[in-house]
Amino acid sequence: MSDLFSQPFEEDDVPERETAPRERRVVTVSELTASIRTLLEGSFGDIWVEGEISNCKTWNTGHMYFTLKDGDAQIKAVMYRSAVRYLKFKAEDGLHVIARGRLAVYEPKGEYQLLCDHLQPHGLGARQLAFEQLKKKLQAEGLFDTKRKRPLPALPARIGIVTSLDGAAVRDIIKVITRRHPNVHLVIRPTRVQGDGAAAEIADAIRSIGRVRGVDVVILGRGGGSAEDLVPFNLEPVARAIASSPVPIVTGVGHEVDFTIADFVADVRAPTPSAAAEIVLAAKDEFHTRIDRQSRRLRASIGACLERRRTRVHFLSSRRGLAGFPARLALRGRHAAELAHHLQHAMNAAVSRHERRFRTLSSRLETHDLRRRLAGIRGQLAAAAGRLAASMRRRHDRAQAQLGARAARLETLSPLAVLGRGYAVCWNEDRTAIIRRAEEVAPGDRVQVDLLEGGLLCDVRDTHASDDPKNS
């Protein structure tokens, strides 16, 4: 029997173990990612995730991207614009929230993320958080400061009213005012006081009624209601409009226990619309709330009906056949948003390059500006013209000096100069020759004698030689 340890560690001649061939399946990255996406979307429906927000950023497209984390892990999340606009508070880093959504895979980057369709603060209502955030912001700006509060007019002649024409508030205000001061003039600016877009309408109504000539004070009123009904009065546009109003504003929103942001910014806060009318006219009668209660019951009924419809829609949208389609559509929307962002960046870069090239060409063109070159040529021509004029004056002076010298010399050689000294010129009778010697004429000849001034016609009577002057 051979010893186990006597065998070599490796034997090259031992044949390899024959194994049955196994089929190899190769998938692409896209196929693998699609399989992962199908697995995640099929395994997880709507889920609620609790965590702390970090890296929160809202793009110019309106989509909000953030990360949910706890002490051990984190997950990326996105909330699209259609869901962000329904948030009742401002999502920010460090906020502990509970998010509802679905898991999805973003195929271009191979990432899984949470598509949120609802977000609520942990341990605090969304509306209450939004209320506290806005209250803290406006208080830091000094909008709640009592020093900026304006006193109400003692007896207003014209009262502005901003409220809804369908509610009981406008009727209560009119009833109190007409009972206490029948001759007062009322200016009513109707507006919606609840629902989406009501805050913008209220702010516009406050600004427009403040521009009406003669309005002394404005009552901003709304009947009682639930916290949801008073949301427009807790929004920033209404607070800004109240702070910038040129006339004092008295708020009468909801009931006595209801405090809104508009109440803190207003010059005077009344517990109800009727009390606001009493305060404006310094009256203390009891206010009426019967129609307000009926209005609250109607709004509560409508709210319950809407909540039932909303629950039904949510149940239908969570079915398996529709679960994946909204997520894929949302992912395509994100991809399109990213492409649009990159395109905008590329367009801005191209415009910047063309602007730099335009400035370079403009500066180069300015160096070859014909107006500048013509100005230089004009300067050279002016200098040359000055030099030419100076040279011509010098030559003229030299020529004039030469002419004077030659004229003086010619003057010295002129016969007239000799005649001026008393001499005369004697010609023959036909003035064809000058007579220089006496023997050139005979007695009886006629001669002409030129003097300095005038001449003489003489008859020769006798001649004599030059050595005998007495025979003249």
C-alpha positions as CSV (number, residue, x, y, z in Angstrom):
1,M,0.0,0.0,0.0
2,S,1.5,3.3,-1.1
3,D,2.0,6.1,1.4
4,L,-0.1,9.2,0.8
5,F,2.9,11.4,1.4
6,S,5.0,9.5,-1.1
7,Q,2.9,10.8,-3.9
8,P,4.1,14.0,-5.7
9,F,2.2,17.2,-5.0
10,E,1.5,17.7,-8.7
11,E,1.2,15.2,-11.5
12,D,1.3,16.6,-15.0
13,D,0.1,13.5,-16.6
14,V,-3.1,13.3,-14.7
15,P,-6.0,14.0,-17.2
16,E,-8.3,16.9,-16.4
17,R,-11.7,16.1,-15.0
18,E,-14.3,16.2,-17.8
19,T,-17.2,18.4,-17.1
20,A,-20.3,19.0,-19.0
21,P,-20.3,22.3,-21.0
22,R,-22.5,25.0,-19.5
23,E,-24.3,27.6,-21.7
24,R,-23.1,31.1,-21.0
25,R,-25.7,34.0,-21.3
26,V,-24.4,37.5,-21.9
27,V,-26.6,40.5,-21.3
28,T,-26.0,44.1,-22.0
29,V,-25.8,46.8,-19.4
30,S,-29.2,48.2,-20.5
31,E,-30.8,44.8,-20.3
32,L,-29.3,44.2,-16.8
33,T,-30.5,47.7,-15.6
34,A,-34.0,47.1,-17.1
35,S,-34.2,43.7,-15.2
36,I,-33.1,45.4,-12.0
37,R,-35.7,48.1,-12.6
38,T,-38.5,45.6,-13.2
39,L,-37.4,43.7,-10.0
40,L,-37.5,46.8,-7.9
41,E,-40.7,48.2,-9.2
42,G,-42.4,44.8,-9.0
43,S,-41.2,44.1,-5.4
44,F,-41.9,47.5,-3.9
45,G,-45.0,49.4,-4.2
46,D,-45.7,52.6,-2.4
47,I,-43.4,52.9,0.6
48,W,-43.0,55.4,3.5
49,V,-39.4,56.3,4.3
50,E,-38.3,58.2,7.3
51,G,-35.0,60.1,7.3
52,E,-33.2,63.4,7.4
53,I,-33.0,65.7,4.3
54,S,-29.5,66.6,3.0
55,N,-28.1,68.1,-0.2
56,C,-31.6,69.5,-1.0
57,K,-31.6,71.5,-4.2
58,T,-34.5,72.8,-6.4
59,W,-33.6,73.2,-10.1
60,N,-34.9,75.9,-12.3
61,T,-37.2,73.3,-13.8
62,G,-39.1,73.1,-10.5
63,H,-37.9,69.6,-9.6
64,M,-36.4,69.0,-6.2
65,Y,-33.5,66.6,-5.6
66,F,-32.3,65.6,-2.2
67,T,-30.9,62.7,-0.1
68,L,-32.7,60.9,2.7
69,K,-30.3,59.6,5.4
70,D,-30.1,58.1,8.8
71,G,-27.2,57.0,11.0
72,D,-26.3,54.0,8.8
73,A,-27.4,54.6,5.2
74,Q,-28.7,57.0,2.7
75,I,-30.8,57.0,-0.5
76,K,-31.2,59.6,-3.2
77,A,-34.7,61.0,-3.8
78,V,-36.4,63.2,-6.3
79,M,-39.7,65.1,-6.1
80,Y,-41.0,66.5,-9.4
81,R,-42.6,69.9,-9.9
82,S,-46.1,68.5,-10.0
83,A,-45.7,67.3,-6.4
84,V,-43.4,70.1,-5.1
85,R,-46.1,72.7,-5.7
86,Y,-48.4,71.0,-3.2
87,L,-45.9,71.1,-0.4
88,K,-47.1,73.3,2.5
89,F,-43.6,73.9,3.9
90,K,-40.1,74.6,2.6
91,A,-37.9,71.5,2.4
92,E,-34.4,72.2,3.7
93,D,-31.3,70.4,4.9
94,G,-31.5,68.9,8.4
95,L,-35.3,68.5,8.4
96,H,-36.6,65.2,9.6
97,V,-39.4,64.0,7.3
98,I,-41.4,61.1,6.2
99,A,-41.5,60.6,2.4
100,R,-44.0,58.5,0.4
101,G,-43.0,57.2,-3.0
102,R,-41.8,54.4,-5.2
103,L,-38.4,52.9,-5.9
104,A,-37.1,53.5,-9.4
105,V,-33.9,53.0,-11.4
106,Y,-32.4,55.9,-13.3
107,E,-31.0,54.0,-16.2
108,P,-28.5,56.6,-17.7
109,K,-26.5,56.6,-14.5
110,G,-27.4,53.1,-13.1
111,E,-28.8,54.6,-9.8
112,Y,-31.8,53.6,-7.8
113,Q,-33.7,56.4,-6.1
114,L,-37.0,57.2,-4.4
115,L,-39.6,59.0,-6.5
116,C,-41.5,61.0,-3.8
117,D,-45.1,62.1,-4.4
118,H,-45.7,63.3,-0.8
119,L,-43.5,64.7,2.0
120,Q,-44.5,65.6,5.5
121,P,-42.4,66.7,8.6
122,H,-41.9,64.1,11.2
123,G,-43.6,65.1,14.4
124,L,-45.0,68.4,13.1
125,G,-47.7,69.2,10.6
126,A,-46.6,70.6,7.2
127,R,-48.8,73.7,7.5
128,Q,-47.6,74.4,11.0
129,L,-44.0,74.1,9.9
130,A,-44.6,76.5,7.0
131,F,-46.3,78.9,9.3
132,E,-43.4,78.9,11.8
133,Q,-40.8,79.3,9.0
134,L,-42.6,82.3,7.4
135,K,-43.2,83.8,10.8
136,K,-39.6,83.6,11.8
137,K,-38.5,85.2,8.5
138,L,-40.9,88.1,8.6
139,Q,-40.2,88.8,12.2
140,A,-36.5,89.0,11.5
141,E,-37.3,91.6,8.8
142,G,-39.2,93.8,11.3
143,L,-42.7,93.4,9.7
144,F,-44.2,92.5,13.2
145,D,-42.6,95.5,14.9
146,T,-45.1,97.6,16.8
147,K,-43.2,100.8,15.8
148,R,-44.4,100.4,12.2
149,K,-48.1,100.0,13.2
150,R,-50.2,103.0,12.2
151,P,-53.1,104.4,14.2
152,L,-56.6,104.1,12.8
153,P,-58.5,107.2,11.8
154,A,-61.0,108.5,14.4
155,L,-64.0,108.7,12.0
156,P,-63.3,107.3,8.6
157,A,-65.3,108.7,5.7
158,R,-64.5,105.9,3.3
159,I,-63.8,102.3,4.3
160,G,-62.3,99.7,2.0
161,I,-63.3,96.0,2.4
162,V,-61.3,93.1,1.0
163,T,-63.2,89.8,1.3
164,S,-65.3,87.3,-0.6
165,L,-68.8,88.3,-1.8
166,D,-70.0,84.7,-1.2
167,G,-69.1,84.5,2.4
168,A,-70.8,85.8,5.5
169,A,-67.9,88.1,6.4
170,V,-68.9,90.8,3.9
171,R,-72.5,90.8,5.1
172,D,-71.4,91.0,8.8
173,I,-69.1,93.9,8.1
174,I,-71.7,95.8,6.1
175,K,-74.3,95.2,8.8
176,V,-72.2,96.5,11.6
177,I,-71.0,99.5,9.7
178,T,-74.4,100.6,8.5
179,R,-75.8,100.2,12.0
180,R,-73.1,102.3,13.6
181,H,-72.4,104.8,10.8
182,P,-75.1,104.7,8.0
183,N,-73.5,107.6,6.0
184,V,-70.1,106.0,5.6
185,H,-69.0,105.2,2.1
186,L,-67.9,101.6,1.4
187,V,-65.5,100.4,-1.3
188,I,-65.6,96.6,-1.7
189,R,-62.9,94.8,-3.5
190,P,-64.1,91.2,-3.9
191,T,-61.6,88.3,-4.0
192,R,-61.4,84.6,-3.2
193,V,-60.3,83.9,0.3
194,Q,-59.5,80.1,0.1
195,G,-58.3,77.6,-2.4
196,D,-55.4,77.6,-4.8
197,G,-54.4,81.0,-6.1
198,A,-56.4,82.8,-3.4
199,A,-53.3,84.4,-1.8
200,A,-52.3,86.1,-5.0
201,E,-55.8,87.4,-5.5
202,I,-55.9,88.8,-1.9
203,A,-52.5,90.5,-2.3
204,D,-53.7,92.1,-5.6
205,A,-56.9,93.2,-4.0
206,I,-55.1,94.9,-1.1
207,R,-52.8,96.8,-3.6
208,S,-55.6,97.9,-5.8
209,I,-57.9,99.2,-3.0
210,G,-55.0,101.1,-1.5
211,R,-54.8,103.1,-4.7
212,V,-58.4,104.2,-4.5
213,R,-58.6,107.9,-3.6
214,G,-60.1,108.8,-0.3
215,V,-59.9,105.3,1.4
216,D,-59.0,105.9,5.1
217,V,-58.8,102.3,6.3
218,V,-59.1,98.8,4.9
219,I,-60.7,95.8,6.5
220,L,-59.3,92.4,5.4
221,G,-62.0,89.9,6.4
222,R,-62.8,86.3,6.2
223,G,-65.2,84.1,8.1
224,G,-64.2,81.2,10.2
225,G,-63.0,77.9,8.8
226,S,-60.6,75.1,9.2
227,A,-56.8,75.5,9.2
228,E,-56.8,74.6,5.5
229,D,-59.3,77.4,4.7
230,L,-57.0,80.0,6.3
231,V,-53.9,78.9,4.4
232,P,-54.0,82.0,2.0
233,F,-53.6,84.3,5.0
234,N,-50.5,82.5,6.1
235,L,-48.7,83.0,2.9
236,E,-46.0,85.5,2.1
237,P,-47.6,87.5,-0.8
238,V,-50.5,88.6,1.5
239,A,-48.1,89.6,4.3
240,R,-46.0,91.7,1.8
241,A,-49.1,93.4,0.4
242,I,-50.3,94.3,3.9
243,A,-46.9,95.7,4.9
244,S,-46.7,97.9,1.8
245,S,-50.3,99.2,2.0
246,P,-50.4,103.1,2.1
247,V,-53.4,103.0,4.5
248,P,-53.9,101.2,7.8
249,I,-55.3,97.6,7.6
250,V,-57.4,95.8,10.1
251,T,-57.6,92.1,9.8
252,G,-60.6,90.0,10.9
253,V,-59.8,86.5,9.8
254,G,-61.4,83.4,11.2
255,H,-62.3,83.2,14.9
256,E,-60.8,84.6,18.0
257,V,-58.5,81.6,18.5
258,D,-57.2,81.8,14.9
259,F,-54.0,83.7,14.4
260,T,-52.5,84.1,11.0
261,I,-49.4,85.7,9.5
262,A,-51.7,88.5,8.2
263,D,-52.8,89.3,11.8
264,F,-49.2,89.8,12.9
265,V,-48.3,92.1,10.0
266,A,-51.6,94.1,10.1
267,D,-51.8,97.4,12.0
268,V,-54.7,96.1,14.1
269,R,-55.9,92.5,14.6
270,A,-59.6,91.8,15.3
271,P,-60.8,88.4,16.3
272,T,-63.5,88.3,13.6
273,P,-64.7,90.4,10.6
274,S,-67.5,91.8,12.6
275,A,-65.1,92.8,15.4
276,A,-63.0,94.4,12.8
277,A,-65.9,96.6,11.7
278,E,-66.6,97.4,15.4
279,I,-62.9,98.4,15.9
280,V,-62.9,100.6,12.8
281,L,-66.0,102.4,14.0
282,A,-65.2,102.1,17.8
283,A,-68.3,100.0,18.4
284,K,-68.6,97.0,20.8
285,D,-71.8,95.2,19.7
286,E,-72.0,91.5,19.5
287,F,-71.0,89.9,16.1
288,H,-73.0,87.3,14.3
289,T,-71.6,83.9,13.3
290,R,-74.6,81.8,12.2
291,I,-73.8,81.9,8.5
292,D,-70.1,81.3,9.3
293,R,-71.0,78.0,11.0
294,Q,-73.1,76.9,8.0
295,S,-70.2,77.9,5.7
296,R,-67.8,75.8,7.8
297,R,-70.1,72.8,7.6
298,L,-70.3,73.1,3.9
299,R,-66.6,73.4,3.5
300,A,-66.1,70.4,5.8
301,S,-68.5,68.4,3.7
302,I,-66.7,69.4,0.5
303,G,-63.4,68.6,2.0
304,A,-64.5,65.1,3.1
305,C,-65.8,64.4,-0.4
306,L,-62.6,65.5,-2.0
307,E,-60.6,63.4,0.5
308,R,-62.6,60.3,-0.5
309,R,-62.0,61.0,-4.2
310,R,-58.3,61.5,-3.5
311,T,-58.1,58.2,-1.7
312,R,-59.9,56.4,-4.6
313,V,-57.5,57.9,-7.1
314,H,-54.5,56.9,-5.0
315,F,-55.8,53.3,-4.7
316,L,-56.2,53.1,-8.5
317,S,-52.8,54.5,-9.2
318,S,-51.1,51.9,-7.0
319,R,-52.2,48.9,-9.0
320,R,-49.5,46.8,-10.6
321,G,-50.5,47.6,-14.2
322,L,-50.0,51.3,-13.6
323,A,-47.2,51.3,-11.1
324,G,-44.3,51.3,-13.5
325,F,-45.6,53.7,-16.1
326,P,-45.6,56.9,-14.0
327,A,-42.1,56.1,-12.7
328,R,-40.7,55.6,-16.2
329,L,-42.5,58.7,-17.4
330,A,-41.0,60.6,-14.5
331,L,-37.5,59.3,-15.2
332,R,-37.8,60.4,-18.8
333,G,-38.9,63.7,-17.6
334,R,-35.8,64.0,-15.5
335,H,-33.6,62.9,-18.4
336,A,-35.2,65.6,-20.6
337,A,-34.7,68.2,-17.9
338,E,-31.0,67.3,-17.6
339,L,-30.6,67.4,-21.4
340,A,-32.3,70.8,-21.4
341,H,-29.9,72.0,-18.7
342,H,-26.9,70.9,-20.7
343,L,-28.2,72.5,-23.8
344,Q,-28.8,75.8,-22.0
345,H,-25.2,75.6,-20.7
346,A,-23.8,74.9,-24.1
347,M,-25.8,77.7,-25.7
348,N,-24.5,80.2,-23.0
349,A,-20.9,79.0,-23.6
350,A,-21.3,79.5,-27.4
351,V,-22.8,83.0,-26.9
352,S,-19.9,83.9,-24.6
353,R,-17.4,82.8,-27.2
354,H,-19.0,84.8,-29.9
355,E,-19.2,87.9,-27.6
356,R,-15.5,87.6,-26.9
357,R,-14.6,87.3,-30.6
358,F,-16.9,90.2,-31.4
359,R,-15.1,92.4,-28.8
360,T,-11.7,91.3,-30.2
361,L,-12.7,92.2,-33.8
362,S,-14.2,95.5,-32.7
363,S,-11.0,96.5,-30.9
364,R,-9.0,95.5,-34.0
365,L,-11.3,97.4,-36.3
366,E,-10.9,100.5,-34.1
367,T,-7.2,100.5,-34.7
368,H,-7.8,100.7,-38.4
369,D,-10.5,103.3,-38.2
370,L,-10.4,105.6,-41.3
371,R,-11.5,108.5,-39.2
372,R,-8.4,108.3,-37.1
373,R,-6.2,107.8,-40.1
374,L,-7.8,110.8,-41.9
375,A,-7.3,112.9,-38.8
376,G,-3.5,112.0,-38.8
377,I,-3.3,112.8,-42.5
378,R,-5.1,116.2,-42.0
379,G,-2.5,117.0,-39.3
380,Q,0.3,116.1,-41.7
381,L,-1.2,118.2,-44.5
382,A,-1.6,121.2,-42.1
383,A,2.0,120.9,-41.0
384,A,3.2,120.6,-44.7
385,A,1.0,123.6,-45.6
386,G,2.5,125.7,-42.8
387,R,6.0,124.7,-44.0
388,L,5.2,125.5,-47.6
389,A,3.7,128.9,-46.7
390,A,6.8,129.8,-44.6
391,S,9.1,128.7,-47.5
392,M,7.1,130.8,-50.0
393,R,7.3,133.8,-47.7
394,R,11.1,133.4,-47.4
395,R,11.5,133.0,-51.2
396,H,9.3,136.0,-51.7
397,D,11.3,138.1,-49.3
398,R,14.6,137.1,-51.0
399,A,13.2,137.8,-54.5
400,Q,11.9,141.2,-53.3
401,A,15.3,142.0,-51.8
402,Q,17.0,141.0,-55.1
403,L,14.6,143.1,-57.1
404,G,15.2,146.1,-54.9
405,A,18.9,145.7,-55.2
406,R,18.8,145.4,-59.0
407,A,16.3,148.3,-59.3
408,A,18.7,150.4,-57.3
409,R,21.6,149.4,-59.6
410,L,19.5,150.0,-62.7
411,E,18.6,153.4,-61.2
412,T,22.2,154.3,-61.0
413,L,22.7,153.3,-64.6
414,S,19.6,155.0,-65.9
415,P,20.1,158.1,-68.3
416,L,17.4,159.8,-66.4
417,A,19.6,159.9,-63.4
418,V,22.3,161.6,-65.4
419,L,19.7,164.1,-66.7
420,G,18.7,164.7,-63.2
421,R,22.2,166.0,-62.4
422,G,21.9,168.7,-65.1
423,Y,23.0,166.9,-68.2
424,A,21.1,166.7,-71.5
425,V,21.0,164.3,-74.5
426,C,21.3,165.6,-78.0
427,W,19.7,163.8,-80.9
428,N,19.6,164.4,-84.6
429,E,16.5,165.9,-86.1
430,D,14.7,162.6,-86.7
431,R,16.0,161.1,-83.4
432,T,17.7,158.2,-85.0
433,A,21.1,158.9,-83.5
434,I,22.7,160.6,-80.5
435,I,25.1,163.3,-81.3
436,R,28.3,162.9,-79.3
437,R,30.8,165.1,-81.2
438,A,30.3,168.6,-82.6
439,E,31.6,167.6,-86.0
440,E,28.7,165.3,-86.6
441,V,26.5,168.4,-87.3
442,A,26.8,171.5,-89.3
443,P,25.5,175.0,-88.9
444,G,21.9,175.2,-90.0
445,D,21.1,171.6,-88.9
446,R,18.4,171.0,-86.4
447,V,18.9,168.9,-83.3
448,Q,16.7,167.8,-80.5
449,V,17.8,168.1,-76.9
450,D,16.2,166.0,-74.1
451,L,16.2,167.4,-70.6
452,L,15.2,165.9,-67.4
453,E,11.8,167.5,-67.9
454,G,10.8,168.1,-71.5
455,G,13.0,168.7,-74.6
456,L,14.3,171.4,-77.0
457,L,14.3,171.8,-80.7
458,C,17.4,173.8,-81.6
459,D,19.0,175.1,-84.8
460,V,22.8,174.8,-84.9
461,R,24.4,178.2,-85.6
462,D,28.0,177.2,-85.1
463,T,30.2,174.3,-84.0
464,H,33.6,174.3,-82.2
465,A,36.0,171.8,-81.0
466,S,36.1,170.6,-77.4
467,D,39.4,172.2,-76.7
468,D,38.0,175.7,-77.4
469,P,35.1,176.2,-75.1
470,K,34.8,179.8,-75.8
471,N,33.5,179.2,-79.3
472,S,30.3,177.7,-78.1
